[in-house]
Amino acid sequence: MIKIDRRLVKEAESFALSLLDEKLSKEYLFHSRDHTQRVAKGALLIARNCGLREDEINVLLISAYFHDTGYVFSDDNHEKESSFIAVEFLRNRGAGEEIIGIVSNAILATQVPQKPKDKISDILCDADLIHLAGDDYFEQMELLRLEWQVTGRHFFDEYQFHMNSIEFFNNHQYHTEYGKNVLQDKKLACLRKIQERVESLRQG
């Protein structure tokens, strides 16, 4: 059984990013190569703060790099497609079924509403939504709003989008201690800014 080492992580990164570069529709303005790299970076940040072992971090990072690759095939159920891609990649490289299961479960757990069941899934879920606590929240969310328009998923104007976001924020919770102790306060600060933006739009 192959060990999940840094070499395999780099191979997974190259494979996943190349797949997104070559096959992902340019309509995906938010769920892009940049988003995948941001999630991997966020996952590493959270993992370091949660005290994950190096071997666990390697499994987490592979999960992060593959978590949105399914968008190359489908918007609907892209988590399932992403899981299939990751599983095939790992099996072709001799990874054990236990590790493959952990990666698959982590990717599937990112489907909203998130339902992580282990610490690697907890971290990937928080990293996938770390932008809710980001300094560039509005820039990132405008990309998502436009992505929804061009892909035909939703046709929200700015006011409708932010109202939808307020509901999402109120129903969301981070899963890791880092998410609860650090990201949550930043997320609440973003929420206050969204509410201010909504009030400004309401007043015209």
WOGINOR-V753750 format. One record per residue. RES is the residue in three letters. OMEGA is omega in degrees with one decimal (* if undefined). Layout:
BEGIN
{{RES OMEGA} {RES OMEGA}}
END
This chain:
BEGIN
{{MET -177.8} {ILE 176.1} {LYS 177.4} {ILE -177.0} {ASP -177.6} {ARG 178.1} {ARG -180.0} {LEU 176.2} {VAL 179.2} {LYS 177.5} {GLU 178.0} {ALA 178.3} {GLU -179.3} {SER -179.5} {PHE -176.0} {ALA -178.5} {LEU 176.3} {SER 177.5} {LEU 178.6} {LEU -180.0} {ASP -171.4} {GLU -169.8} {LYS -178.6} {LEU 177.3} {SER 177.7} {LYS 175.8} {GLU -178.7} {TYR -175.0} {LEU 179.4} {PHE -178.5} {HIS -170.5} {SER 172.6} {ARG -179.0} {ASP 179.3} {HIS 179.4} {THR 179.1} {GLN 177.3} {ARG -179.6} {VAL 178.2} {ALA 178.6} {LYS 177.9} {GLY 178.7} {ALA 179.0} {LEU 177.8} {LEU -178.7} {ILE -179.5} {ALA 179.0} {ARG -179.1} {ASN 179.0} {CYS 176.3} {GLY 178.0} {LEU 173.9} {ARG -177.2} {GLU 179.7} {ASP 177.1} {GLU 178.0} {ILE 178.6} {ASN 178.0} {VAL 178.1} {LEU -177.0} {LEU 175.4} {ILE 176.8} {SER -178.6} {ALA -177.9} {TYR -178.6} {PHE -163.8} {HIS 179.1} {ASP 180.0} {THR 179.8} {GLY 177.2} {TYR 178.3} {VAL 179.3} {PHE -171.7} {SER 171.2} {ASP 177.7} {ASP 178.2} {ASN -178.4} {HIS 177.4} {GLU 178.9} {LYS 177.3} {GLU 178.7} {SER 178.3} {SER 179.0} {PHE -178.8} {ILE -179.8} {ALA -179.5} {VAL 179.5} {GLU 178.6} {PHE -176.3} {LEU 179.2} {ARG 179.4} {ASN 179.7} {ARG 171.6} {GLY 178.3} {ALA -179.7} {GLY -176.2} {GLU 178.7} {GLU 179.1} {ILE 177.8} {ILE 178.5} {GLY 179.3} {ILE 179.0} {VAL -179.8} {SER -179.6} {ASN -179.9} {ALA 179.5} {ILE -179.0} {LEU -178.2} {ALA -179.0} {THR 176.6} {GLN -179.5} {VAL -1.2} {PRO -176.3} {GLN 179.4} {LYS 179.6} {PRO -177.0} {LYS 176.2} {ASP -171.2} {LYS 177.6} {ILE 174.7} {SER 177.3} {ASP -175.8} {ILE -180.0} {LEU 178.6} {CYS 179.5} {ASP 179.1} {ALA -179.5} {ASP -179.9} {LEU 179.2} {ILE 179.1} {HIS 176.6} {LEU 179.9} {ALA -172.8} {GLY 176.9} {ASP 179.8} {ASP -176.3} {TYR -174.2} {PHE 177.1} {GLU 179.4} {GLN -177.2} {MET 172.9} {GLU 174.1} {LEU 179.5} {LEU 179.6} {ARG 179.8} {LEU 176.3} {GLU 179.1} {TRP 179.9} {GLN -173.3} {VAL 177.1} {THR 178.1} {GLY -178.2} {ARG 176.8} {HIS 176.4} {PHE -179.1} {PHE 165.3} {ASP -173.5} {GLU -179.8} {TYR -179.7} {GLN -179.6} {PHE -177.9} {HIS 175.6} {MET 176.0} {ASN -179.6} {SER 178.8} {ILE 177.9} {GLU 179.4} {PHE 179.2} {PHE -176.6} {ASN -179.8} {ASN -175.5} {HIS 171.2} {GLN 174.1} {TYR -171.7} {HIS -178.0} {THR 175.8} {GLU 177.1} {TYR 177.8} {GLY -177.6} {LYS -173.0} {ASN -176.9} {VAL -175.3} {LEU -175.6} {GLN 179.3} {ASP 178.1} {LYS 177.7} {LYS 178.4} {LEU 176.0} {ALA 175.6} {CYS 179.7} {LEU 178.2} {ARG 178.5} {LYS 176.6} {ILE 179.7} {GLN 176.2} {GLU 178.7} {ARG 178.6} {VAL 179.7} {GLU 177.8} {SER 179.1} {LEU 179.8} {ARG -177.7} {GLN 175.4} {GLY *}}
END
